[in-house]
Amino acid sequence: MKVCKFTVVFTPEKGEEGVYNVSVPALPEIATFGESLAEARFMAQDALELVVLSKLEDWETIPTNKKPTKIAKGAIVEDILVTVSHTVASIPLTPDIKTAFS
């Protein structure tokens, strides 16, 4: 199992009380938000999992963590961990299974 750490920036949306935009400096393709900080954290975790899985399926490398170069006033910066595990299992190729794949 591999653990990846990503710095996530939660920036309050101007004029929208409690709404936070989410960005990940190491993965600029992530752009999501939440209508509360808790929801924004959930959305960040979900987006990170999907992007990392997509990169693995496409045989791309997972980028290393990056810290933000600028932090907007009122923004919250946190690290989120993503665990990556790959399990390989095998079963005997019995006649009934062999027929299913014929």
N, C-alpha and C positions, 0 to 999 in steps of 0.2 A: 504494500500500500504506500502511496506517495501522498504527501500533504503539501499543498500549494497555499501560500499566503498572498492575498491581494489587498492593497490599500484601496478603500472605497471612500468617496467623498459624497456627503449628503448636504446638498445646498438648498436652503429654504427658498421657495418660490415667492417672488415679490408679489404682494397683493393677495396671496392665498395662504391664509393662516393654517399652519400645521402641515402643509404640503412640502415634500422634499424631492428634489431631483437627485438622481443617483448617477455617478460617473465613476469609472475605474480607469485610472491613468494607464495601466498596463494593457487594458483591453478597450480601446476607444470605441469599438463597435457596441459596447453596452451603453444603452441610454434608456433608463426607466425612471419611475417615480413611485411615491406612495403618498397617500392622503394622511399619513401619520408617520412618525419616525419608525415605529414598529413595522408598519406595512412597507416602508421603504427598505428596511433591513431585510425583510422577507423577499421582496422583489429583487434586491441585490443578490442575495444568496441563490435564488432561482435562476437569475440571468447568468451568474457565474457558473453554476453547474451546467447549464445548457451550452454555453460557449466553450467551456473546457471539454465537454463530451463531444461537441461538434468538431473541435480541433483534433481530438484523438481519433475520431472516426475518419477524418480526412488525412490522417497521418501527418498533421502539422505539429510543430513544437508548441509547447505551452510557454508563453513568454514569462520572463522573470518579473517580479514585482517592481513597480515604479511608484515613487512618491510624487504627489502633485507638485507642480512648480509654483502654482498660485492657489491660494485658498481664499474664497470669497468671505466677506464678513458674515459671521453667523453660521458658517459651514461647520459640519462635524466630520472629522476624519477618523475612520476606524479600520482595523484589519479584520478581514474575514478569511477563514480557513476553508479550503475545499479539499476533500480527500478523494483520491483517485485509486480505485482498486480494480483489478481485473482477475476474474476467476475463470479457469479453464477446467471443464469437467468432461469426462468421457464415460461412455457406456458401451457394453459389448454389443456388437452388431448381430442381434438375433434375427432369425428368419422373419418374424413379424415386423421388425423395424426395417429390415432390408427391403421388404415389400413396400413399405410406406415411402421409401426414397427411390423406388424404381420408376 
